[in-house]
């Protein structure tokens, strides 16, 4: 819900009280006389007759700013010495005495209370029916570090933090353009969470911006604690394991997607920023792909897609081959596998399910354990359990190898949301392979691609540029062509401003092939340029 007036604040709706004592009493009453509500009383005006109170919430307001730019400014202001009425004092404080930006007067008590809870400082003056709101949001926050979940070997090392304003500023440092527009709103009737959308006017499709605003305005919840709340409430297809909204911790990733015509959604209190619309191939792209040469980026992207399918169907292929299609396995290898499985009492599908579930348990335990021992427990646990399972005759060594390769492949997908989707669908492919062999795997892939082709993300086909087939966009799909070929932005995303760069950007070697640096003459101590 947006705006200052919210249903739970209807009982405090109305104007600020005329009496300072009544205003302070109402503040204490509505906050339960909380110990972190700080009230500082001052006397200002002619002969110090006008009573003033500064109210803020300790911990979320910048107390240094409050003392240096509010309290000292008011107490040392000579312009207040001749003010006799409360209205004159409040006008003087608002206009001259406070050297802070974002100073404004409010008459609605619910608006004053919301601003106080958001970290602003409220100044009440006796005998006036309005209050001054000074922007003093601050408090302790995490420093800007490299994101842990999206590391890159090349590019910026800055990552988003839990501060909304800081995250917005990180993107503005990259895109220094007045057309980078930001619109803020307040969501969550209880939490009052600040949410902001960011887009580049003139590049982003206006219909996409309107659709984002419409879906955000339709959210009516009492709490928005993380961007995942919003992601689940605005996605096009709620019943799918594939992510239709991209989230990232990297400012350069957000900047690159904004330049393609997407909309970014920031939520206060989380370092994860949402990007819409999203397409399937986007989850296999990484930020360093655009910083590396096109041949290297193409090879790595193709490898990621191959790895995704390995993590998706590798155990199912093993189950199908050993159960139904032994003729497709080389004879020597088939003899080795048969000898290994001779002492295993379970069919291949049970082997696969046991190992996959065991590895998922180890992976989840490694995440929940303290960081110092989590990785060690996961690695040691996998080795010990795998070796013990083979020696006990529960699983065959070949199955351990297949499951290990599958697990490693799942870590190579850049987007965690896509990797965990593959982990879930993998079990369905194993069951399909156990039922009908390779036919079940092929049928499952057909159903999966039909489902992917039917998905939309804010009106954009999820399988673009494959379905619909858009040859112009293939230069930045599985393959990445050189930068000088990307003259236009992706179709179906950008606005009328399709042009990304000038024509004829291909580097041209000079016609003159002569060496620019001549060989040294004489004894080699002199060099001519």
C-alpha positions as CSV (number, residue, x, y, z in Angstrom):
1,X,0.0,0.0,0.0
2,X,1.3,3.5,-0.8
3,X,1.0,6.9,0.7
4,X,1.1,8.2,4.2
5,X,-2.4,7.2,5.2
6,X,-2.8,3.5,6.0
7,X,-5.6,1.6,7.7
8,X,-3.8,0.8,10.9
9,X,-3.0,4.5,11.3
10,X,-6.6,5.6,11.0
11,X,-6.8,6.0,14.7
12,X,-4.0,8.6,14.7
13,X,-5.2,10.3,11.5
14,X,-5.7,14.0,11.9
15,X,-3.7,17.1,12.4
16,X,-0.8,17.7,14.7
17,X,-2.0,18.9,18.1
18,X,-1.7,22.6,19.1
19,X,-0.1,21.7,22.4
20,X,3.5,20.4,22.5
21,X,2.6,18.2,25.6
22,X,-0.3,16.6,23.7
23,X,1.9,15.8,20.7
24,X,4.6,14.2,22.9
25,X,2.0,12.3,24.9
26,X,0.5,10.9,21.7
27,X,3.9,9.9,20.4
28,X,4.6,8.0,23.6
29,X,1.1,6.4,23.5
30,X,1.3,5.2,19.9
31,X,4.9,3.8,20.3
32,X,4.2,2.1,23.6
33,X,6.5,4.5,25.4
34,X,9.4,2.6,23.7
35,X,12.8,3.1,25.2
36,X,14.4,3.9,21.8
37,X,12.2,6.9,21.2
38,X,14.5,9.8,22.1
39,X,12.9,13.2,23.0
40,X,15.1,16.2,23.4
41,X,13.4,19.4,24.8
42,X,14.7,22.9,24.0
43,X,13.6,26.4,24.7
44,X,13.9,28.9,21.8
45,X,12.5,32.2,20.7
46,X,12.5,35.6,22.5
47,X,13.7,35.2,26.1
48,X,13.6,31.4,25.5
49,X,9.8,31.3,26.0
50,X,8.9,28.9,23.1
51,X,9.1,25.3,24.0
52,X,10.5,22.9,21.3
53,X,11.1,19.2,21.2
54,X,13.2,17.1,18.9
55,X,12.1,13.5,18.5
56,X,13.8,10.6,16.8
57,X,14.3,6.8,17.0
58,X,17.7,5.8,18.2
59,X,19.6,3.4,16.0
60,X,17.9,4.2,12.7
61,X,18.6,7.9,12.8
62,X,22.0,9.5,12.4
63,X,22.5,10.9,15.9
64,X,25.7,12.8,14.8
65,X,23.8,14.7,12.2
66,X,21.0,15.4,14.6
67,X,23.4,16.9,17.2
68,X,25.6,18.9,14.8
69,X,23.0,20.1,12.3
70,X,19.7,20.2,14.3
71,X,20.3,20.8,18.0
72,X,23.3,23.0,17.7
73,X,21.8,24.9,14.8
74,X,18.6,25.6,16.7
75,X,20.4,26.5,20.0
76,X,22.9,28.8,18.3
77,X,20.6,30.5,15.8
78,X,20.5,34.3,16.4
79,X,17.5,34.6,14.1
80,X,15.3,32.8,16.6
81,X,16.0,35.2,19.4
82,X,13.4,37.7,18.3
83,X,10.6,35.2,17.5
84,X,7.7,35.3,20.0
85,X,5.2,32.8,18.7
86,X,5.5,29.2,17.9
87,X,4.5,29.7,14.3
88,X,7.3,32.2,13.8
89,X,9.8,29.8,15.4
90,X,8.8,26.9,13.2
91,X,8.9,28.9,10.1
92,X,12.4,30.2,11.0
93,X,13.6,26.7,11.8
94,X,12.3,25.4,8.6
95,X,13.6,28.2,6.4
96,X,16.9,29.4,8.0
97,X,18.0,27.6,11.1
98,X,18.5,24.0,10.0
99,X,21.3,23.3,7.5
100,X,19.9,20.0,6.3
101,X,18.4,18.9,3.0
102,X,14.9,17.4,3.0
103,X,13.4,19.7,5.6
104,X,9.6,20.0,5.2
105,X,6.5,20.8,7.3
106,X,3.8,18.3,7.9
107,X,0.4,18.7,9.5
108,X,-0.9,15.1,9.3
109,X,0.0,13.2,12.5
110,X,0.0,9.8,10.7
111,X,2.6,11.2,8.2
112,X,4.7,12.5,11.1
113,X,4.6,9.1,12.8
114,X,5.5,7.3,9.6
115,X,8.5,9.6,9.0
116,X,9.6,9.1,12.6
117,X,9.5,5.3,12.2
118,X,11.5,5.6,8.9
119,X,14.5,7.3,10.6
120,X,13.6,11.0,10.1
121,X,13.7,13.5,12.9
122,X,10.5,15.3,14.0
123,X,10.6,18.8,15.5
124,X,7.5,19.9,17.4
125,X,7.0,23.5,18.5
126,X,4.5,24.5,21.1
127,X,1.4,26.5,20.0
128,X,1.6,25.2,16.4
129,X,-0.4,22.6,14.5
130,X,2.4,21.4,12.3
131,X,5.7,19.7,12.7
132,X,9.1,19.8,10.9
133,X,10.4,16.6,9.3
134,X,14.2,16.5,8.8
135,X,15.8,13.8,6.8
136,X,18.3,12.1,9.1
137,X,18.1,8.5,8.1
138,X,21.3,6.7,9.1
139,X,22.4,4.3,11.8
140,X,24.7,1.3,11.4
141,X,24.9,-0.4,8.0
142,X,27.2,-2.9,6.3
143,X,30.1,-1.7,4.3
144,X,30.2,-2.2,0.5
145,X,32.0,-5.4,-0.3
146,X,32.2,-7.9,-3.2
147,X,29.0,-9.9,-3.5
148,X,29.5,-13.5,-2.3
149,X,26.9,-15.2,-4.5
150,X,27.9,-13.5,-7.8
151,X,31.7,-13.3,-8.0
152,X,33.4,-12.2,-11.2
153,X,37.0,-12.5,-12.2
154,X,36.8,-9.2,-14.0
155,X,34.8,-6.0,-13.3
156,X,33.6,-4.1,-10.4
157,X,34.1,-5.5,-6.9
158,X,31.2,-3.5,-5.4
159,X,28.0,-5.2,-4.3
160,X,24.7,-4.0,-3.0
161,X,24.0,-3.8,0.7
162,X,20.8,-3.5,2.8
163,X,20.5,0.3,2.4
164,X,18.1,1.4,-0.3
165,X,19.6,4.8,-0.9
166,X,23.1,3.4,-1.0
167,X,22.1,0.8,-3.6
168,X,20.5,3.5,-5.8
169,X,23.6,5.6,-5.6
170,X,25.8,2.7,-6.7
171,X,23.9,2.4,-9.9
172,X,23.9,6.2,-10.4
173,X,27.7,6.2,-10.1
174,X,27.7,4.0,-13.2
175,X,24.9,5.6,-15.3
176,X,25.4,9.4,-14.9
177,X,22.4,10.4,-16.9
178,X,19.4,12.5,-15.9
179,X,17.1,10.1,-17.8
180,X,17.8,7.5,-15.1
181,X,14.5,7.9,-13.2
182,X,13.7,6.5,-9.7
183,X,10.3,6.3,-8.2
184,X,9.8,5.4,-4.6
185,X,6.8,4.0,-2.8
186,X,5.9,2.6,0.6
187,X,4.7,-1.0,0.9
188,X,3.6,-3.1,3.8
189,X,0.9,-1.8,6.0
190,X,2.9,-2.7,9.1
191,X,6.6,-2.8,8.0
192,X,6.3,0.4,5.9
193,X,9.1,-0.9,3.6
194,X,10.6,1.5,1.1
195,X,10.5,0.2,-2.4
196,X,11.9,1.9,-5.5
197,X,11.7,1.2,-9.2
198,X,14.5,2.4,-11.6
199,X,14.5,2.7,-15.3
200,X,16.0,4.8,-18.1
201,X,13.4,7.0,-19.6
202,X,13.5,6.8,-23.4
203,X,15.0,3.3,-23.5
204,X,12.6,1.3,-21.3
205,X,9.3,0.5,-22.8
206,X,6.6,2.6,-21.2
207,X,4.2,-0.3,-21.2
208,X,6.6,-2.3,-19.1
209,X,7.0,0.6,-16.6
210,X,3.2,0.9,-16.3
211,X,2.8,-2.8,-15.8
212,X,5.4,-2.9,-13.0
213,X,3.7,0.0,-11.2
214,X,0.3,-1.6,-11.6
215,X,1.5,-4.9,-10.1
216,X,3.3,-3.2,-7.2
217,X,0.2,-1.1,-6.5
218,X,-1.9,-4.2,-6.3
219,X,0.1,-5.7,-3.4
220,X,-1.7,-5.4,-0.1
221,X,0.3,-7.1,2.6
222,X,1.2,-6.2,6.2
223,X,4.9,-6.9,5.7
224,X,7.5,-6.8,2.9
225,X,10.7,-8.2,4.5
226,X,12.7,-9.0,1.3
227,X,12.5,-8.7,-2.4
228,X,11.4,-12.3,-2.6
229,X,8.0,-11.3,-1.2
230,X,7.5,-9.0,-4.2
231,X,9.0,-11.5,-6.6
232,X,6.3,-14.0,-5.7
233,X,3.5,-11.5,-5.9
234,X,4.2,-9.9,-9.3
235,X,5.5,-12.9,-11.4
236,X,3.5,-14.0,-14.5
237,X,3.4,-17.7,-13.8
238,X,3.3,-18.6,-10.1
239,X,3.1,-22.4,-10.8
240,X,6.5,-23.1,-12.4
241,X,9.9,-24.1,-11.0
242,X,11.7,-21.8,-13.5
243,X,12.4,-18.2,-12.3
244,X,10.7,-15.5,-14.3
245,X,12.3,-12.6,-12.5
246,X,16.0,-12.1,-12.3
247,X,17.7,-11.0,-9.1
248,X,21.3,-9.8,-8.6
249,X,23.6,-8.3,-6.1
250,X,25.8,-6.5,-8.6
251,X,25.4,-2.8,-9.6
252,X,27.1,-3.3,-12.9
253,X,24.6,-6.1,-13.7
254,X,21.7,-3.8,-13.0
255,X,23.2,-1.0,-15.0
256,X,23.7,-3.3,-18.0
257,X,20.1,-4.5,-17.9
258,X,18.8,-1.0,-17.5
259,X,20.6,-0.1,-20.7
260,X,18.8,-2.9,-22.5
261,X,15.4,-1.6,-21.4
262,X,14.6,-3.5,-18.3
263,X,13.2,-2.2,-15.0
264,X,15.0,-2.6,-11.6
265,X,13.1,-3.0,-8.4
266,X,14.9,-2.1,-5.2
267,X,13.7,-3.1,-1.7
268,X,15.1,-1.6,1.5
269,X,16.7,-4.1,3.8
270,X,18.0,-6.5,1.1
271,X,21.0,-6.5,-1.2
272,X,19.0,-8.4,-3.9
273,X,17.6,-6.2,-6.7
274,X,14.9,-7.6,-9.1
275,X,15.1,-7.1,-12.8
276,X,12.1,-7.5,-15.1
277,X,11.4,-8.7,-17.7
278,X,13.6,-11.8,-17.6
279,X,14.3,-14.4,-20.3
280,X,15.5,-18.0,-20.0
281,X,19.0,-17.4,-21.6
282,X,19.6,-14.5,-19.3
283,X,20.2,-16.9,-16.4
284,X,23.2,-18.4,-18.1
285,X,24.9,-15.1,-18.7
286,X,27.4,-13.5,-16.4
287,X,28.7,-10.0,-16.0
288,X,32.2,-10.9,-17.1
289,X,30.9,-12.2,-20.4
290,X,30.7,-8.6,-21.5
291,X,34.1,-7.7,-20.2
292,X,35.9,-10.5,-22.0
293,X,36.6,-11.1,-25.7
294,X,33.7,-12.5,-27.6
295,X,35.3,-15.8,-28.4
296,X,36.1,-16.5,-24.7
297,X,32.6,-15.4,-23.7
298,X,31.0,-17.6,-26.4
299,X,32.9,-20.7,-25.3
300,X,32.0,-20.1,-21.6
301,X,28.3,-19.5,-22.4
302,X,28.0,-22.6,-24.5
303,X,29.7,-24.5,-21.7
304,X,27.2,-23.2,-19.2
305,X,24.3,-24.4,-21.2
306,X,25.9,-27.8,-21.7
307,X,26.6,-28.0,-18.0
308,X,22.9,-27.1,-17.3
309,X,21.7,-30.1,-19.3
310,X,24.3,-32.3,-17.7
311,X,23.0,-31.3,-14.2
312,X,19.4,-31.9,-15.5
313,X,19.5,-35.3,-17.1
314,X,22.9,-37.0,-16.3
315,X,21.5,-39.4,-13.6
316,X,18.4,-40.0,-15.7
317,X,20.6,-41.0,-18.7
318,X,22.6,-43.4,-16.6
319,X,19.4,-45.0,-15.2
320,X,17.8,-45.2,-18.7
321,X,21.0,-46.7,-20.2
322,X,21.6,-49.3,-17.6
323,X,17.9,-50.3,-17.3
324,X,16.6,-50.3,-20.9
325,X,19.3,-49.4,-23.4
326,X,22.4,-51.5,-22.5
327,X,23.2,-51.8,-26.2
328,X,24.1,-48.1,-26.3
329,X,26.9,-48.6,-23.8
330,X,30.3,-49.9,-25.1
331,X,30.7,-53.6,-24.3
332,X,33.8,-53.2,-22.2
333,X,32.2,-50.5,-20.1
334,X,29.0,-52.4,-19.8
335,X,30.9,-55.4,-18.4
336,X,32.6,-53.2,-15.8
337,X,29.3,-51.6,-14.8
338,X,27.6,-55.0,-14.6
339,X,30.4,-56.3,-12.4
340,X,30.1,-53.3,-10.1
341,X,26.3,-53.6,-9.8
342,X,26.4,-57.4,-9.1
343,X,26.5,-56.9,-5.4
344,X,24.1,-53.9,-5.3
345,X,20.6,-55.0,-4.1
346,X,18.7,-52.1,-5.6
347,X,17.8,-51.2,-9.1
348,X,19.5,-48.2,-10.8
349,X,16.7,-45.8,-10.1
350,X,16.8,-46.5,-6.3
351,X,20.6,-46.0,-6.4
352,X,20.2,-42.6,-8.1
353,X,17.4,-41.5,-5.7
354,X,19.5,-42.5,-2.7
355,X,22.6,-40.7,-3.8
356,X,20.8,-37.6,-5.0
357,X,18.8,-37.2,-1.8
358,X,21.9,-37.8,0.3
359,X,23.8,-35.2,-1.6
360,X,21.0,-32.7,-1.3
361,X,21.0,-33.3,2.5
362,X,24.7,-32.7,2.6
363,X,24.4,-29.5,0.5
364,X,21.7,-28.1,2.7
365,X,23.6,-29.0,5.9
366,X,26.7,-27.2,4.5
367,X,24.6,-24.0,4.0
368,X,23.1,-24.0,7.4
369,X,26.3,-24.8,9.3
370,X,28.7,-22.0,10.3
371,X,30.8,-20.8,7.3
372,X,34.1,-22.0,8.8
373,X,33.0,-25.6,9.0
374,X,30.2,-25.8,6.5
375,X,32.3,-26.4,3.4
376,X,34.5,-28.9,5.2
377,X,31.6,-30.9,6.5
378,X,30.0,-31.0,3.0
379,X,33.2,-32.2,1.3
380,X,34.2,-34.7,4.0
381,X,30.7,-35.9,4.4
382,X,30.3,-36.6,0.6
383,X,33.6,-38.4,0.4
384,X,33.0,-40.5,3.6
385,X,29.4,-41.4,2.7
386,X,30.1,-42.1,-0.9
387,X,33.1,-44.4,-0.1
388,X,31.1,-46.1,2.7
389,X,28.1,-46.6,0.5
390,X,30.2,-48.3,-2.2
391,X,32.0,-50.6,0.3
392,X,28.7,-51.5,1.8
393,X,27.3,-52.5,-1.6
394,X,24.4,-50.0,-1.4
395,X,25.5,-48.1,-4.6
396,X,27.9,-48.7,-7.4
397,X,31.1,-46.6,-8.0
398,X,29.7,-45.6,-11.4
399,X,26.6,-44.1,-9.8
400,X,28.8,-42.1,-7.3
401,X,30.8,-40.7,-10.2
402,X,27.6,-39.7,-12.1
403,X,26.1,-38.0,-9.1
404,X,29.3,-36.2,-8.3
405,X,29.6,-34.8,-11.8
406,X,25.9,-33.8,-11.7
407,X,26.4,-32.0,-8.4
408,X,29.5,-30.1,-9.6
409,X,27.7,-29.1,-12.8
410,X,24.8,-27.6,-10.8
411,X,27.3,-25.2,-9.1
412,X,28.5,-23.9,-12.5
413,X,25.1,-22.2,-13.3
414,X,25.6,-18.5,-12.7
415,X,22.1,-18.0,-11.4
416,X,21.2,-19.9,-8.2
417,X,17.4,-19.7,-9.0
418,X,18.0,-21.6,-12.3
419,X,20.3,-24.1,-10.6
420,X,17.9,-25.0,-7.9
421,X,15.1,-25.5,-10.6
422,X,17.3,-28.0,-12.3
423,X,17.9,-29.8,-9.0
424,X,14.2,-30.2,-8.6
425,X,13.3,-31.3,-12.1
426,X,16.2,-33.8,-12.1
427,X,14.1,-36.1,-9.9
428,X,11.3,-36.1,-12.4
429,X,13.7,-37.1,-15.2
430,X,15.1,-39.9,-13.1
431,X,11.6,-41.3,-12.6
432,X,10.7,-40.9,-16.3
433,X,13.9,-42.7,-17.3
434,X,13.1,-45.5,-14.9
435,X,9.7,-45.9,-16.4
436,X,10.4,-45.7,-20.2
437,X,14.1,-45.2,-20.6
438,X,15.3,-42.6,-23.1
439,X,11.8,-42.2,-24.4
440,X,10.8,-40.8,-21.1
441,X,13.8,-38.4,-21.0
442,X,13.0,-37.1,-24.6
443,X,9.3,-36.8,-23.7
444,X,10.2,-34.9,-20.5
445,X,12.5,-32.5,-22.5
446,X,9.6,-31.8,-25.0
447,X,7.2,-31.0,-22.2
448,X,9.8,-28.8,-20.5
449,X,10.4,-26.8,-23.7
450,X,6.7,-26.5,-24.4
451,X,6.2,-25.2,-20.9
452,X,9.1,-22.7,-21.3
453,X,7.7,-21.5,-24.6
454,X,4.4,-20.7,-23.0
455,X,5.8,-18.6,-20.2
456,X,5.8,-14.8,-20.2
457,X,7.7,-12.4,-18.1
458,X,5.9,-9.0,-18.0
459,X,4.6,-9.7,-21.5
460,X,8.0,-10.8,-23.0
461,X,8.3,-14.4,-24.2
462,X,10.5,-16.3,-21.8
463,X,12.3,-18.2,-24.6
464,X,13.1,-15.2,-26.6
465,X,15.1,-15.1,-29.0
466,X,14.4,-18.8,-29.7
467,X,10.6,-18.7,-29.5
468,X,9.7,-16.4,-31.1
469,X,12.7,-16.7,-33.4
470,X,14.5,-13.4,-33.6
471,X,17.7,-13.7,-35.5
472,X,18.8,-10.1,-34.5
473,X,19.0,-11.1,-30.9
474,X,21.1,-14.3,-31.4
475,X,24.2,-12.2,-31.1
476,X,23.7,-12.0,-27.3
477,X,22.1,-15.4,-26.6
478,X,24.1,-18.7,-26.3
479,X,26.8,-17.0,-28.3
480,X,28.1,-13.5,-27.9
481,X,29.2,-11.8,-31.0
482,X,31.8,-8.9,-30.9
483,X,30.7,-5.6,-29.3
484,X,30.9,-3.8,-32.6
485,X,28.0,-5.9,-34.0
486,X,25.6,-4.9,-31.2
487,X,24.3,-1.8,-32.9
488,X,20.7,-2.2,-31.6
489,X,19.2,-3.2,-28.3
490,X,17.3,-6.5,-27.9
491,X,13.9,-6.6,-29.6
492,X,10.7,-6.6,-27.4
493,X,12.6,-4.9,-24.5
494,X,13.7,-1.5,-25.7
495,X,11.6,1.6,-26.5
496,X,11.7,3.6,-29.7
497,X,15.4,4.3,-28.9
498,X,16.8,1.0,-30.4
499,X,20.2,2.4,-31.3
500,X,22.9,1.4,-28.9
501,X,26.0,2.5,-30.7
502,X,27.2,4.1,-33.9
503,X,27.6,2.2,-37.1
504,X,31.0,1.0,-38.4
505,X,32.5,0.4,-34.9
506,X,34.6,-2.6,-36.1
507,X,38.2,-1.9,-35.4
508,X,40.2,-1.4,-38.5
509,X,44.0,-1.9,-38.7
510,X,45.9,1.0,-40.3
511,X,46.9,0.6,-43.9
512,X,50.5,1.5,-43.0
513,X,52.0,-1.7,-41.8
514,X,55.3,-0.1,-40.8
515,X,56.6,-0.5,-37.3
516,X,55.9,2.5,-35.1
517,X,58.9,1.8,-32.9
518,X,62.3,1.7,-34.7
519,X,65.1,-0.6,-33.6
520,X,67.8,1.0,-31.4
521,X,70.9,2.3,-33.0
522,X,74.5,2.2,-31.9
523,X,75.2,0.5,-28.7
524,X,71.6,0.0,-27.8
525,X,71.3,2.9,-25.3
526,X,69.3,5.1,-27.6
527,X,65.7,4.5,-28.8
528,X,63.9,6.4,-31.5
529,X,60.2,6.6,-31.6
